Amino acid sequence: MTPDTTPFSASLSVRARFVVLDLEGTTSAAGFILGDLYDYARPRLAGWLDDHASDTAIAEARAQVIQDARLAAGASTSDVVAVLHQWMADDVKATPLKTIQGQIWAEGFARSEISSHFFDDVIPKLRRWHDAGVELAVFSSGSIASQVPWFRHSPAGDLTGLITDYFDTVNAGPKKLASSYDTIAKALGAPGSELVFFTDNPGEVAAAAEAGWQVVAFARQGEPFFGADFDGASVVSSFNGVEVSAP
């Protein structure tokens, strides 16, 4: 990776087999996710828990909420929803919350009641890199159930053909642990040196770097981590500030 000699690089060059993408704050506005999508899911949580009680993923998510929040074993739906609402208010990246939200959002996408958001600089670069032989994957705290429709129902149409694989906190692990990036590297069949992670989160930058990955940090104006300390990582303000080529 070409060293970044300024706080924001305008011409960062990376050679990698895979670009692995964070979503919130990197490809897409955090405000859209925490606003529009959360507003869509919030009033639907109780009904979803009750209507899908026999769904294994939902039953496991509910049990995990009860355990994590130390609720009574027979906690009511309203008690569970109160915890979920608080986690949403605090932007807690809890796996059971993401599982439930993901199912709700997937239905919303399928019904065309919601659509995804991408910064203007993102999709043209994803297409360019894909066409040049660079593979693309996703690692987000949002569940895979929400990641796939996020790309399928984009403002620019179905983008799922660009994406090789999807990872979340269930099949990879927490985003701030180096072991999660080891898991992804193994799944993709590539060493960390051939992978580059795009993220706006300093903790994720550190974890990916510890796992031997290349990392590009994103500091977008108006996003939660704008102005954060990325501890020497290369920093750009948009996808236009970085070029990726296959080895």
N, C-alpha and C positions, 0 to 999 in steps of 0.2 A: 504494500500500500504506500502511495506517495505521501511523505510526511506533510502535515498541515502546519504551515508556518505562521498563520494568522488565526485570530479567533473564529473567523468564518471563511472557509475555503470556497473559492469560486470555480476551482478546477481540480477537484480531488479525483484521482484515478485509482481504480480498484480492479484487480484481477481475481475472479472468483467463479467457481462452478455454480454456486447457489447464492442468491440474495434471499435472506430470510427477513420477513417484514413484521414489525410491530404495527399495529393499526392506530390506536388512540394517540393522537398528538404527532404521529409520524406520517401516515398516509391520509389520515382523516382527522377532522376537528374533534377535540375532546368535548367541546361544548355541544356538538350535535349528538354524540353518544350519551353524555350525561344529561342532556336536555330532551331532545325529541324522542330518542329511543327509551330512555328511562321513563318519560312521561307516558309512553305507550304501554310499557310493561306494568307500571305501578298499579293501576286500577284493575288489572287482569290477574294479579298474583293469586288472590284467594280463589277465584273461580277455577283457575288452572290447577291449583293444588287439589281441589275437590273433584274436579271433572276427570283428572288424570291420576287419581290415587292408585290405580292398578298398574300404572306405567312404572317399570322397575327403576328407571333413572330418576323419576320424580319421587318415588318412595324412598330411594336412597338419599336423595338430596334433602328431603324433609327430615329424615332421621339424622342427617349430618348437621342440619341447622339446630335441631333439638339438642344434640350432643355439644356442639360448639358454643351454643348460647346457654347451656346448662338449664334448659327448660325441663319441666316435668315430663316423664315418659309419655304421658297421654296428652301432651300439649295440644290445644285447639288450633285450628287453622288460623284464627285471628291472632293467637300468640305467635305463631310462626311468621305470619305476615308482618307483624309488628317488628320482629327482628330483621326481616328482609328489608323493610322500609328504612330502618335505621342504618343498615349496611349500605343501602343505596345513598342515603343522605351523607354518609361518611366516605363514600367511594371505596368501600372495602372490596378487594378483589377476591371474594370468597367463592370457592368452586361450586358449592351448592346453589348459591345465588346465580352464578353464571349459567349453570345448567338449566335452571328454571327460566331465566330471562331468554336464554338461547332458543328454547322451544317456543316461547311466546313470540319472539321476534321472527322466527322462521315462518310461523303461520301468518304473521303480519306482512312479511315480504311476499309470501305466496298469494295473499289476497290483494296485493298492491296497495295496502294501507300505509306502508312505510317503504322507503327506499334508502339506499346507503349514500354516504358522502365521501368524496375524495377531493383532496386539494387539486387545483388545476394542473399542477406540475407533475402529478403522479402517474396517471394512466398513460400518457404518451411515452414516458420513460419505461414503464413496465412493458409496454408493447415492443419498444425498441430493443430492450435487453432480451426479451424472450425471442424475438426474431433473430437476434445475433447469437443465440445458442446458450444464453445464461438462463439457468432454471430458477424459478421463483417458488418460495414457500412462505407460509405464514406461521408466526408464533405469537399468539394473543392470549390474554387472560379471558377473553370472551370464548365461550365454548365453540367447538367445531360446528355444532348445530346452528350457530349464528354466523360463523365465519363464511361458510359456503354460500348461503343466500346473500350475504353482504357483497360478495363478488358476483353472484349471479344476477342480482337486481341492482346493478349500479346505474347511475345516470347515463353512462355510455354503453349500456347493454350488458350482456353476459360476458364476464371476464374470467369465468372459471377455467376456460381453456388455457389461460396463462399460468395457472397455479399447479405445481407438481404435487404438493402435500400441505397438510394443515396440522398444526400442533397447538394444544392448549395445556392447561395445568393438570389435566387428567392423564393424557398420553405422553406428556413430556415432563411436567413437574413445575414447581414455582419458578417464576421468571427471574428471580434474583438469586438463584442457586446455580453454580457452575455445572453441577451434575445434570441439570435439565438440558443444557446445551450439549453435553456429552451424549445424552440420549437421542437428541435430534440428529447429531452428526452420525451416530451409528445407524439411525433409521434411513438417513439420506445416502449412506455409504460413502461419505466424504470426510477427510480430516478437517479439523477446524481451520487450518490454513487456507482451505479452498472454500470456506464459507464466510460470508459477511452478514452481520446483523445490523439492520437499520432500526434505531429506537431513539426515543426522546427521554428515556428514563435513566438517570445516572446509575441507579442500582443495577439495572439490566446491562448497561454498558460494562460495568465492573465484572458482573458474572460471566458474560460472554467472553470478555478478554481473558479472564482467569481460565476459561476452558480452551484457550488457544485460538479463538476466533478472531477474524478481523471485525472491526466495529466502526460504524459511522453514526455519530450522534447528531440528532436533529434538534435545533433550537429555533422553533418557529415563533414569530411574533404573536403574542396573544395566547399561546399554549401554556399549560401548567408549568413546564420545566424550562421555559425561556429564561436565560440568564443563569441557569444552574451550572455548577462546577462539574465538568465531565472528566476531570483528572487526567488531562493530557490527551484524551481521545480526539480524533479528527472530528471537527464540527462543521456542519453545513446548515443553511437555513431553508433549503428546498431540494427537491430531487434534481433540479437544474444545476446544483452545485457539485454533482458527483457523476462520474461516468464509470460504468462497469463493463468489463470485457471478459470473455471466457478464456481460461488458461490455454 
